[in-house]
Amino acid sequence: MATNHNSLGSLPESGYVRQSQLIPSIFPFSSATLWRKVKAGTFPKPVKLGPRITAWRVEDIRDLIKRLGR
């Protein structure tokens, strides 16, 4: 899985990021692929912040990028 190095600096130090902040700016795949990867356990599970708000912990995304060696 490739990542876009130009956008990595746009991640906040901590907090949460929404799907629109991750795809395609950091991870070059579709929304459907993102959810397949979550289901397969190869992408961090999101957190529900509200009834219609799903986000990922920035720390989890940074850890994923480090594990991928990017």
C-alpha positions in Angstrom: 0.0 0.0 0.0 1.6 3.3 -1.1 1.2 6.5 0.8 1.5 10.1 -0.4 4.4 11.6 1.5 3.3 15.2 0.7 0.2 14.8 2.7 1.7 13.1 5.8 2.6 16.4 7.2 -1.0 17.5 7.1 -1.9 14.9 9.8 -2.4 16.5 13.2 -0.1 15.4 16.0 -3.0 13.8 17.9 -6.8 13.6 17.6 -8.9 12.1 14.9 -9.1 12.1 11.1 -12.1 11.5 8.9 -12.2 9.3 5.8 -12.1 12.3 3.5 -8.7 13.3 5.1 -7.2 9.9 4.4 -8.5 9.0 0.9 -7.1 9.7 -1.6 -4.7 12.3 -0.1 -2.7 9.8 2.0 -3.9 6.4 0.9 -4.5 6.0 -2.9 -7.4 3.7 -2.9 -11.2 3.9 -2.9 -13.6 4.1 0.0 -14.8 0.5 -0.7 -11.2 -0.7 -0.5 -10.7 1.1 2.8 -13.6 -0.7 4.4 -12.5 -4.1 2.9 -9.1 -3.5 4.6 -10.8 -2.6 7.9 -12.9 -5.8 7.7 -9.8 -7.9 6.9 -7.8 -6.3 9.8 -5.1 -4.7 7.6 -6.3 -1.2 8.3 -7.1 0.2 11.8 -10.6 0.1 13.0 -12.4 3.4 13.2 -14.0 5.0 16.3 -17.6 6.2 16.3 -17.6 9.8 17.6 -21.3 10.2 17.1 -24.3 8.6 15.3 -23.1 9.8 11.9 -19.4 10.5 12.6 -16.7 7.9 12.1 -13.0 8.7 12.4 -9.6 7.1 13.0 -7.1 7.9 15.7 -4.2 9.8 14.2 -1.9 7.6 16.3 -3.3 4.5 14.7 -2.8 5.9 11.2 0.8 7.0 12.0 1.5 3.5 13.3 0.1 1.9 10.2 2.3 4.2 8.0 5.4 3.2 10.1 4.6 -0.5 9.9 4.3 -0.2 6.1 7.8 1.3 6.1 6.7 4.5 4.4 
